[in-house]
Amino acid sequence: AGEGGIWTPFFGKLASTSPLAAILSDRTGAPLISVAIHTVGTGRWRCTIEPPIEPQGKSVEELTDRLNRVLEAQITASLPDWFWLHNRWKTMWPRFFKSKWKRGCHLPDGAAKLQPFDIIVRSSNWLGDAVMGIPAVEACKAGRPDARITILAPEKLAPLWRRVAAVDEVIGIRPAETPGRLAKRIGREFDVAILFPNSLRSALEARAWRVPRIVGYRGHWRQRLLGQIPRFSPESCGHQANRFLRLVEYCGAPVPSHGPSFQRKTAPVKTTPRIGICPGAEYGPAKRWPAERFAAAMREVQSAQPCEWVIFGVAGDAPAAEEIEKACGFPVRNLAGKTTLDGLMDELSACDALLTNDTGTMHLAAFLGVPTVAIFGSTEPTLTAPLGDFHRVLRHKVECSPCFKRECPIDFRCMTRVEPAEAAAALRGILGISA
């Protein structure tokens, strides 16, 4: 019955069911009587008239559901008589999530477990972008009671998605695995694929799985491979997290009115605060605040309040981490290149704050509820700031920013104008440390 129907179980699977008979019964007080004709032989049929369903004390939703139960029994009694070409379980176009369903969803008390509506979401390949996609995945999970969410992501990001409560299953893409080999290994069918990356490869992956409905933004020569494309562009959505949220909202998922956000963790700040430092940025040196400035900010905070310091980063950040460690003059725990993603999340969760560049670790800290002091230069905070209202963004907008370059072609002025005293003051403010 499309968007005008009541979504209620039919053979254990949600189906949009016409409420017309129930509405007429409710308004007139007339009982509902179901009639079925079954084949009993050559040229012979049996007409079965079911006991009446009285409308008194029942809602339109309850009456509609009762009719579905009767119809299930009638079909089961003679399966060949049912017109099976009529698909009662169609994936609605374009809103297959419930927030836009006109009459909503009705699940009767004691209803059997619903058959899942299988959704596979293709994650972004970068850690920061993947984190910013989490609110959209949570909206998908809340989009319908039968939603089963599978995340497809590079293996290196699988530990992140396994910590998201809305995710039922995570499939890791192995290095150098082709879409065809991936589809053969998965060996499963899905009702819908939602593609967060704009890449051609992600569309080829979904085509290899033969998913009947593929949702994503156009671009990168993949338009003909998609089945459902929003009319708006991702560039019109603002923050990167909104690009993902608006994509699933277009499919009917309920999105928060306040926009994408994470909550600050509730644990009180320890007597000796634990502060994380992230001096790297995988994108390029244009996003990296100088190591000596990190060390200067740390020394200023340490002079006001002794803290426990931990440096995070990948193996490529080791030189900067070592420079910071030597320049501080007090104990610093250097974990650059020494943690897995799981280990990084455990260590970050124990921090009270993080001083960081615009990088994936910044977004990971926001997801874990850790407040950040984030330094921006060549990139734009309105597009990639950490999610939540418990962060401090430090940025001095200069005439050439944001340039989004990997390396600064001139004098690095956007980053050098951020002084260590500013970062130290922001950290003290977050932690409640007086100067």
N, C-alpha and C positions, 0 to 999 in steps of 0.2 A: 504493500500500500504506500510505499515511498515515504516522504516526510509527513504525510497526513495520517499515518498509521500509529498504532500503539505497539511498541516493541516488547514482545512477550515470548516466552519459549514455545517453540514448535518442534517436537521430537528432540528436546534438549538443546536446541540452538535458537538464538534470538532471531525473530522474524518480524518484519513490519506487518502488522495485522489490521485489516480494516475494522474500525469501530462502529460501522454504520448500523448493523443489526442491534448491537448493544445500546447505541444511542436511541434508536427508535423504541426499544423495549423500556429504557429508562424513562423516556418522556411520556409514553402512553400507559405504562404499567402492564403491557401485554407480555405474557410469557414467551420465551424463546423455545422453539421446537426444531430440532435438527432432524433432517431426513436424509437417508442414504439409500442408493440403489446398488445392489451387489449382484454380480452374475452367478447363477447357480447351475447353469447348464446351457446347452445349445438352444438359443431362443428363449431362455428362461431367466428371470431375474427375481430378486427378493427385495421388497421395499421395507426398510426398517425405519420406524418412527420412534425417536428417542423420547424419554420422559421430559416433560417441560422444565425449563430453568426459570424460576420465578425471579423477577428483578428486585423485589422488595429487599432492602437492606444490603444491596450489592451495588458497587460502583460500576461505571462503564468499563473500567480497566478489569475489574474482577469478572464481569460478564464476558468480556472479550476473551479473557484467558480460559474461562470455562468452555467456551465454544471451541477453542483450540484443543482442549483435552478431549472433548467429544469427537472432534474430527480425527485426532490421532487414533482413537479406538476404532473409528469407522474405516480408516485406511488400513490399519493393522489387520482388521478382519478379512480384508480382501485386497491385497497389495496390487494385483494387476489392474484393478478397476480405477486406481488413482491416476490422474493425468500427470505423469512425472515430468513432462516437459515444462510444466509450470514451476519455476524456481522461486520458492517462497523466501529464500535466504540470500537474495541479491545484495551485493555491496553497493550501498546507495551512492549516487553521484550528486554533488561532489562531497557531501558531508556525511561521512560514515561514522562520525563520533556523535554523541548524544546531545551536546549542548545546543544544537540547532534542531533537534527533533521536536516537532510541534506538540505532540502528545506524550512525549517522554517514554520511559521504560517501566514496565510492570513485572516484578518478580514475585510470584505467589509464595506464601509461607510454605516452607518445607519443599520448595522446588528442588528437583534433582540438579546435580552439578551441571552447569552450562558447558557445552562444547566451546572451546576457546575460539575467539576470533584472532587468528594468528597474524601479528604485525611484525615485520622485520625492519628495523631502523638501521640504516647504514651510517655509522659514526664518521665524523671528521677524522683526518689522519693526525692532526696536531693536537697535543695535549690540551692546550688552552681552549681551542675551538671545541674539542670534545666536552670539556667541562661546561662550556657555555651552552651546549646542547642538552644538558641534564634537565633544566626546567621544561623544555619541550617534550622530552621523553616522559616526565612525570605527568604532564598534561594529557599525553596519549593514554597513559595507564588509567587516569581518572575519566577518560572519554567514554568508556562503556564498561559495564560490569563483566563482560566476557573477554576483555582484552588480555592477550598474552603477548608480552613484549620480548622480542629477541633482538639483541644488539649484534651487529656485524662490525668488527673493528680490527685494526691491525693488532697482532698478538701483544705488542708492547703496551697497548692501552687496555687490554682485557682486565687487568687488576682494578683499574678505575671503575669500569662499568659493573664489576661484580659487587662493588660497594654501594651501588644505587638500588634502593629498596624497590623501586618501580620496575626493575628489570628482572625477568624470569629466567633468561638464558643469555649467555654470551658466547659468540662464535668468533674465534680469533683467525684472522687472515695470515697465513704463513708467508714468510718472505719469498718473493718470486712466484707465488701461487697464481695461476691464471684464473680468469673467471670460470672457464669450463671445468677445470679441476676442482675449484672451490664448490661449484654447483654439484658435482659428482660426489664430493665428500659430504656435503650437507645432506643431500638425498631427502629433502623434505619439501612440503608445499606450504605456501603462505598465502593469506588472503590479500595482503597489501604490503608493499614495500615503500618506505619513506626514505628519501635520499637527502641527507644533510649536505654532503659535498656537491659541488657543481661539476664534478669531473665526468668525463666520458666513461672512464672505467667503472664508476659506481653504477651507471646505467647499464653497461654491458653485463655487470654482475647480476643485476636484477633480471635482465632478459635471459641470462643463462639459467636462472632458477625457474623461469616461466611463471613469474608472479602475474596474476591477471590484472592487478592495478598497481601502477608504479607512479609515485608522486614525487615531484621535484621541480626545482627552478630550471628554466631553459638556459641554454648556453653550452659552449664547448662542443658544438656539433652533435648534440644528443637529443634534440627536440623530438625527433621521430621515434626515439626509443622510450619516451615517457608516455604514460597514459593520462595523467592529470597534471596540468601545469597552471599555477596561479597567474592571474593577469598582471599582478604587480611584480616589480623587480625586487630582488633582495637589497639593492642599494637604497631603496626607499624606506627601509625598515629601521634605519639607525643602528643601534647597538647590535653587535653580532648575535647576541642571544635572542634578540627580537626577530632576526631573520629566521631562526629555527621555530620560534614560538608562532610567528605569523603563518608559517607554512602549515603547521598542524592546526592552527585556528581556522584556516581556510578549509580544512577537512572536518571542522566541527568540534575540535577539542576545546574544552573549557580552559581558558588562559587566565591567570591572575590579573585583576584589574589594576594592581599597582605595578605590573611589569615583572620581569624576571628578577629573582632575588634569592639569596641564601641567608640563613639565620646565624647570628653570632653564637658560638658555643657558650653554655651557661656556667661552666666551671670558673670560679673566681681566680683572679691573678695571684700567682704564688708569691710568697715573701721574697724569694729570689726569682724574679721573672726570667723566663726562658725566651730568648729572642732569636729567631731565625734570620739568616742573611742569604740572599740569593743574588750574587753579583753577575751571573751569566744571562745570556739571551741567545737561544739557538738561532734566531732569525739572522743575527749579524751584529757587528760591533757598534752600529749606530744606536742600538737600544741599550747599550751597557754604560751605566754610570761608572766613572773611573774608580778603580780599586782603592786608591788612596783616600778617596772621599768616603767610601764605605767605612774604612778604618777610622777616619777622623770623627764621623758621626758616632761610631761605636764608643770611641774614647770619651766623647762628651757625655753620652748617656751613662757610661760606667762611672764617671766621676761623680754623678749625682746619685746613682743607685747601682750597687754591684749586681750584675746580671750573669746569667748563664748564656753563652753565645754558641750558636751552631751554624756552620756554613753549609749550604746545600748547592748542588750543581751536578752537571754531567762531567765526564772525564775531561772534556775540553775546557772546563772552567777551572781546572786544577791550578794553573799558573796564577790566576787572579785570586783564588782562594788562599794560596800560599803567601802571596804578597800581603793580603789582608791580615793573615795570621801573624806574620812577622812584624807588621807595623803596629799592632795593637798594644803589645806590652803586657797583656794579661791572658789567662788561659782561654783558648778558643778551640772548640771541637770542629775539626774539618772533615766533613763527609762528602766533599765534592768527588763524584765518580765512584763512590763507595756504597751506594744504596740501589736497590731495585725500586720499582714504582711502589710496590707494596710497602717496602721499608721506608721510602720517602713519606708516604701518607701516615705511617705510624709515628715517625719522628715529627712531622709537621703538626699532627694532632696534639702533641705534647707541648707545643709552643704557645706562648701568650701573645706574640706578635711576630710579624715578618717584615723586614726591610728588603725591598725587592725592585728589580726592573720590571718592565712590562713583559712578562714571560709566562709559560705554562704553569710554573710553580706558584706564581701569584694567583692564578685562577684556582689552582688546586687548594691553596690555603683558604680561599673564599668559600669553596665548597665544604671544607672541613670546619668552617666557622671561625677561622683564625683571622683576626683583623690584620690588615696589611697597610704599610706605608709604601705606596707604589710610585716610582719615579718614571715619568713619561718625557720623551723628547721628540724623536722622529715619528712617533705614532700618535693616534688620536684617542683620548680618554672617552669621548662620547661613543666610540665604536667598540673599544675593548677594555674599559675600566672593569675592575673586579666587581662582581655582583654583590649587592648588599649596602646598607647605609652605615656600616661600621668600619669603613676604610678611609684613608687619607691619600689623596692623589696630589703629588707634587709636580708642577709643570710650569715652566716659563715659556709662554708662546712667543716665538720669535718670527721674523718675517718669512722665514723659509719652512716653517713647520705647519702642519705635518708633511714631511716629504716621503715617508714610508720607504726610504732607501735603506739598504743593508749596511752601507758604509757612508760616513759623512764626507762629502767632497770638499768641504771648506774647513771651518774652525771648531766644529762640534759645540757651537754656542748654546744650543737648546739644552744640553746636558750640563755644561760647565756653569751655567747660571743657577743651577740648583745647588745651594750651599749645604755643607754638612750640618751646620747649625739648624737649618730648616728641617732636615730629616731627623735630627736628634730631638728637636722640639715636638715634632709629630709623634715620634715614638713615645716620648714622655706623656703626651696628651692621651694617647690610646691606653697607656698603662696606668695613668693616674700618678705619675711620678713628678714631684715638684722639682723645679730647677735648683 
